[in-house]
Amino acid sequence: MSQLPQPPEGLGPEDFAPMGVPQPEYPQRHQPGTLTNGWAIASLVSGLLGCVPYAMGVIALVTGIIGLKKTSDPRYTGRGMAIGGIVLGALSLVFWLFFSTMIFGLFKAAGQPRQLAQDFVKMTSEGAIDAAMQHAAPNVEPAEMERLAAQMQEWGACQDVTSYSSSIKVAGGLTTCEVQGTATFADAERPFAMTLIKQGDAWKVSRLVFD
């Protein structure tokens, strides 16, 4: 005849609840630090998407600050994510501010030679050789300018000049600017390429060719 297993030592009948008797239910307590901090998550994600100029950086900073404040409540986690989002958002804003300032500076620096290119083409097309020579570099000869003016006058009156591309380079102590554009005449539309060099604070035209 089999024997029933003996209860572990130290346990008596009083330690076992009678079968069929319902056990009391105790309310479950919510452990602190288990709630999702959505603001912190949004901040980190926005910071990682900092490739979008300015917008994501601002969102990462705002949501990060809110998420960081929320972690003062022990029920919420995400302090590290909030701090990470704030750092990434700040870096994104600094990068795009620097990049925008650099691009604006380059565009502004190229504005003067672009305008000179347009004026120079107009002056030459009108046969104003003396005025054009004042903006020409020493390597440009008056005879060359007269030949170019005669060629342009065969295309009719100059109606418009547009410069659509420019690039500035500094090499060997010499600053040059390459400008490309289109000149519209009464009888033709001609793309052109111009090279300008900087002498002191002034730009001078050293080359002008039409395709």
Buried (B, 14 or more C-beta within 10 A) or exposed (E): EEEEEEEEEEEEEEEEEEEEEEEEEEEEEEEEEEBEBBBBBBBBBBBBBBEEBEEBBEBBBBBBBBBBEBBEEEEBBBBEBBBBBBBBBBBBBEBBEEEEEEEEEEEEBBEBBBEBBBBBBBBBBBBBBEBBBEBBBEEBEEEEBEEBBEEBBEBEEBEEBBBEEBEBEEEEEEBBBBBBBBBBBEEEEBEBBBBBBBEEEEBBBBBBEBE
